[in-house]
Amino acid sequence: MRGVSRMVEDERYCIDVVTQINAVRAALHKIALGLVDDHVRHCLKDPRRADEHADELMDAVGRMLSR
């Protein structure tokens, strides 16, 4: 984010800034999917708390998709 902010402050070409913003968004989505994968593979293994963790997961995925 600091890099994008510096680009704006330096009045870089707007298309370059938008391209960088898209790259940041893609990286964040990749991280989010990795976290969801980890959650599914580890947290949902405990049958005593599977419903609770599934609810948390679906809430998080819903928030991610609504953006």
C-alpha positions as CSV (number, residue, x, y, z in Angstrom):
1,M,0.0,0.0,0.0
2,R,2.8,2.4,0.7
3,G,4.1,1.8,-2.8
4,V,0.7,2.7,-4.3
5,S,0.6,5.8,-2.1
6,R,4.0,6.9,-3.2
7,M,3.0,6.4,-6.8
8,V,0.0,8.8,-6.3
9,E,2.2,11.3,-4.4
10,D,4.7,11.1,-7.3
11,E,1.9,11.7,-9.7
12,R,2.7,8.5,-11.7
13,Y,0.7,7.7,-14.8
14,C,-2.8,6.8,-13.6
15,I,-2.9,3.5,-15.6
16,D,0.2,2.4,-13.8
17,V,-1.3,3.2,-10.4
18,V,-4.5,1.3,-11.3
19,T,-2.4,-1.7,-12.5
20,Q,-0.5,-1.7,-9.2
21,I,-3.8,-1.5,-7.3
22,N,-5.1,-4.6,-9.2
23,A,-1.8,-6.4,-8.4
24,V,-2.3,-5.7,-4.7
25,R,-5.9,-6.8,-4.8
26,A,-4.9,-10.1,-6.5
27,A,-2.2,-10.7,-3.9
28,L,-4.6,-10.1,-1.1
29,H,-7.2,-12.5,-2.6
30,K,-4.5,-15.1,-2.9
31,I,-3.6,-14.7,0.8
32,A,-7.3,-14.8,1.8
33,L,-7.8,-18.0,-0.2
34,G,-4.8,-19.5,1.5
35,L,-6.2,-18.7,4.9
36,V,-9.6,-20.2,4.0
37,D,-7.8,-23.3,2.8
38,D,-5.9,-23.6,6.0
39,H,-9.1,-23.1,8.0
40,V,-10.9,-25.8,6.1
41,R,-8.1,-28.3,6.4
42,H,-7.4,-27.7,10.1
43,C,-10.3,-26.1,12.0
44,L,-13.1,-28.1,10.5
45,K,-11.5,-31.4,11.5
46,D,-12.7,-31.1,15.0
47,P,-16.3,-32.5,14.8
48,R,-17.2,-31.0,18.2
49,R,-16.8,-27.4,16.8
50,A,-17.3,-28.1,13.0
51,D,-20.6,-26.3,12.9
52,E,-19.2,-23.2,14.7
53,H,-16.2,-23.1,12.5
54,A,-18.2,-23.6,9.3
55,D,-20.5,-20.7,10.3
56,E,-17.4,-18.5,10.8
57,L,-16.0,-19.6,7.5
58,M,-19.2,-18.9,5.6
59,D,-19.5,-15.4,7.2
60,A,-15.9,-14.7,6.2
61,V,-16.4,-16.0,2.6
62,G,-19.6,-14.0,2.3
63,R,-17.8,-10.8,3.4
64,M,-15.0,-11.5,0.9
65,L,-17.4,-12.1,-2.0
66,S,-19.6,-9.1,-1.3
67,R,-16.7,-6.7,-2.1
